Amino acid sequence: MLQTSSIEDVSADLVHINGTFIRNDSLYNQMEEGIFQRYEKNKPDYLVLIGSIAFTLRDRIQKEWGDIPMILIANEDTYAPREYYFTGRSINMADNKVAPLNDIREQYNFTFIETPDMYKETIDMMIRMLPQMKRIIFAADELYQNQRLDRLIHSYIASEYPNIEYERLVGKEENSKQLQEYLLTDDPTTSILFSTWFYERKNLFGSPTLISGDFQLVASSPQPVFALRGAYINKAGFIGGYFYDQAELEKSLTDIIGQMLQGKKLRDIPFVYSKKSYPLVNYAQLKLDGLDADLCPSNTIFLNKPLTFWQKYRWWIISGTILLLSLVVIAFIIYLFQ
């Protein structure tokens, strides 16, 4: 929106699909009709789709709005039937329903930017920083990406760290008390890996309300809590995780939007994959949890780390040193003349 705000005759609008609420075909159809009715008289010329569920609208988009350019930003370069992306869907849905995006590259005018979940690197980081840990609890809601991550994380721990126990805690209203118990129990052998934690609750009028505040309990936890979402790391209680480079993503998106506005066909632009990533640690939380910074990976970026004496006063030190040396040189020159 910032990029397009300075371009004459181009404006950006934001639409929330609210995928947390989409649990069946009826709710999906309601969302779909709402979007196309909203833009019935003001059809968009370009689309940026955030999340794979948005890409399930591609056939309706093509039918209603034509072969318009689409940028898809998602965790992986695959597509699946729309029911695959329903919140709380059956975990027994066969993975063979997922297919590579390259298979339909010529059918739609789109390109893809990867925003990977760095779950392997984050788990490796937890094992390194928490030598006493014997169990990992994956706390995540019923969104489709968390159901996928549940299988991937479980498989990775079983193959790489067979001595570590794995438990999945599903984000539901009935599990909020169990989450609180895990967070408030001081057990160095157990650590929590957090993903999104949203669920719906009926209000007094019977309409669904999105509950998202349970993660604030993390601030009261006496044990380290890691996250798969970078936005959590600056919030109280979260210690860190491994993430793709946000600046790299923004540059890729800016470049492609520029080409898109110039009329280039996006089906001719190669998919963009994340190349840079790093461990991110909240230094203040690290100290509160009593962990040694030397246990962090060597390329860790620290948030909220106090400046060292040199970082704080280096320009004063450099200026003072230059001034002192200048005085010494001047005194020596005067001495020589005398």
N, C-alpha and C positions, 0 to 999 in steps of 0.2 A: 504493500500500500504506500510505503514511503517512496519507493522507486517510481510508481506511476503518478504520484501526486504532483510532480513537477512537469509532467508531460501534458501538453495541451490536448484537449478532447479525449483524454483517456482517464477513466476513473475505475477504482477497484471496490468491489463489494464483498462482504464476508458472509458465508452461510454455514451454520452449524448443523451437521447431520444428527448430532446427539446419538451416536451409536450405542451408548450405554443402555438406552431404552429399547433398542431394536432387538427383540427376542424371537420374532416369528414373521411370517410372510405378511400378515395383516398390518403390523406396525411398520414393516419395511415399505409396503405400498402406500401407507399414509404419509411417510416421509417423502417418498418419491413424488407423489402427486402434489404435495405442498411446495416442493422446489419448483416444479415445472409450471404450476399455477402462478407462483410468485413472479416468474420471469416470462410469462406468456406474452406480454406486450413489450418487454425489454430484454430481448435475447442477448446473452453474452457473446463476445467475439473470441475470447480466450478463456482458458480455465487452468487453475492450479489446484490439483486434487491432493489433499493431505490425508493419507491413510488409504489402505487397499480397499476398504468398504466403499469409498467414493468412486472407485474405478468400476464397481459393479453397475453403475449407471451409464456406462459407455454406449450401449446400444440405444438407449432412450435419448441420450445426448445427441447421438448421430442422427437419429430420426427427427428430433424436434429442432435441433440447432445446426445441423449439418456437420461437415467434417472439420470442425473447429480445432485449433491446436490445444493440446492438453499436456500439462507437466504433472507427472505423478511422483509424489514424494512418499516413500514407504520403506518399511523395514527390510523387505526382500523383493526380488524381481520375479514374482510369481503371481498368478491369478487363480481364482477358484470360483465355484458357484456361490451365489450370494448367501445361501444358508450357512456356508462355511464361516462367514463373518458375523453371524448372529451372536449376541451376548448370551452366555449360558447354554450354547448349543451342546449337543451330545459329544462327549470327548471320544466317542467311538467312530466318528466320521473318518472314513478312509483317507489317508494322506495322498493316495494316488489321484484324488480329485484336484490336487494342486498341480499346475502346469507352468512352464517358463513363459514369461512375458514375450520373449523373442518369437514365440510361436504365432502371435497375433500382431506382430509389429507392422505388417503391411495393411492390416485391416483398419487401423485407427491412426490418426495423425497425432501421435504422442511420443514423449520420451520419458525417461525414468531417472530419479535421483535417489540414491540409497541413503537411508538413515538407520544403520544397523544397531541391533541390540547387542552390546558387548558383554554378554553373559559369561562366556568362557573366561575372558580376561578379568572380569569382576570377581568370579569365583577363585581364580588363581590368586588374586590380590587378597581376598579374605583368608585363604589358606596361609599365605605368607605373613600377614599382619596379625593373625590370631592363632598362634601355635597351640593353644589349649583347646581349640574348637573341635568338637566331635559331631556336631549336628548343625545343619543349615535348614532354616525355615523360610520357604519362599511364600511371602505374603502378597497376594495379588487377587484382583477381582476377576469377574467372569468374562471380561472382554476377550475377543478371539485371540489377540496376540499373546495374552497371558496363558491361555490354554495351550497354545503352541509352545511358549517358553517353558511351561511346566514339563512337557515331554522332553524338550531339548536339555534343560538343566538336569533333570533326573538322569537322563542317559549319560550326560557328560560326567556327573559326579560318580555314577556307577562304574564308568570305564577308567577315569583318571584318579579318583580318590575313593576307592571301595571301602575304606575304613571310616568314611564320613557318612552319617545318617542323613537322609533327606525327608523333609515333610512339607506338604503343601497346605497352606491355610488360605481358604477361599474367602474373598471379600464379600460378605453377606451381613445383614443386620444381626442374624443369630450368632455370627462369629466375632462380633466386635468385642464381646467380653473376653473371649479366648485370646484375641489379639492383645488386649490390655494386660492379661495375666502374663503372656510371653514377654511383653515389653517391660513390665515392672519387676520381673524376677531376675535377680542378680546371679546369673549362671554363666561363668566364663567358657563353658563347654558348648554353649548354644549361641548362635548368631542369626540375625534376621536379614534376609535380602528382600527389599521392598520394590514392588512395581506399582502401577496405578491401583488405587483402592477406592473405587466408586461403587455405590449400589443405590437402588431406589427404595423409597419408603412411601407408603400412601399417606397423603395429608388428610385433614379433617373432611375435605370434600371428595375424597376417593381418588384424587389425581396423583400420579407418581411425582415424587420430589427426589432430586438427586442429592445424596449424602456424600460429602467429600472431606469432612473434617476429622475423621478418625485418626489420620496420620499425625495430627497434632499431639497425640499421646506419645509419639516418639521422643518429644522433648523431655519427658519424665523418665525415660529409660536409662538404667544404670549400665547398660551394655551397648557395645558398638552396633549400629544399624547401618547397613550398606544399601545402596539404591541403584536401580537401573534407569532412573530418570534424572538427568542432570539438574533439572529445576529444583529437585529436593535438596541438593547438597548445601544450599545457602539457608535452608530452614533448620530450626533448632532440633538437635538430636541426631541428624544424619551425618555420618562421618565421611563417606566417600563412595567412589565407584569408578568404573572405566567407561569413557565416552568418546564418541566420534567428535571431530573438530567442528564446532559450530561455525567458525569463520569460513572454513572450507565449503561447508554447505551453502552459506549465504552467498559466497562468491559464485559458486556453480549456478545457483538459482538466478542471481542477478544477470549473469552472462547469458543464460538461456532465455530469460524473459526479454533481454535486449534483442536477441536474434529473432524471437517470436514476434515482437512488435515491428521488426523490420521485414516480416513476411516470409521468413525461412520456414520450410516444412519441418516440423519437429520429428517426423518419422525418419528424417535423414540425419538427425543429431544422435551420436552414440550415447548409450546409457552411461550415467556417471556413478561411479562407485567410490565409497569413502576410502581414502588413502591414509589419512592422519587420524590418530587417536591418542589418548593419554589418560593416565590415572589422575583423578581429581580428589583432593582431600581437604576437608574443612579443618584447618590447623587448630582452631579454638576448640572444636569438638574432640579432636585427637587428644589434646591435653586433658580435657574434662574426663575422657574415658581412660586416661592413664596409659596410653599406648606410646611406644617409642617411635619417633619419626624415622629412625634409621631402618625400621622394618618396612617402610613404604617403598614401592618400586623406585628405581633410580631416576626416572623421568617424571616423577609426580609433580603436579602443579598444586601449590598450596593456596587455599583461600583463607583470608583473615589471619595471615601470619604476621606477627609484629616485625617491624623493621629492625635490623641489626644496628649497632652503633655506627658502623661504617655507612650503611644505607641511609641512615637518618642524617648524618653530619658530614658526608663525604665531600660536598662542595665547600663547606666551611674549612675542612681539613686541607683540601687541595688549595684553596685560596690562601689560607694561612701559610702553608708551606711555600707557595710561590712568593708571597710577600716577604717571608723570612729569608729565603734564598736571595731575593732581590736586595734586601738590606745588607746581607753579608757581602754580596758582590760590590755594592756601592761603597761599603766600608773598606773593602780590600783595595778598590781603585783609589780611594782617598789616601789610604796608607801608602800606596806606591808613589803617588804624586808627592806626598810629604817626604 
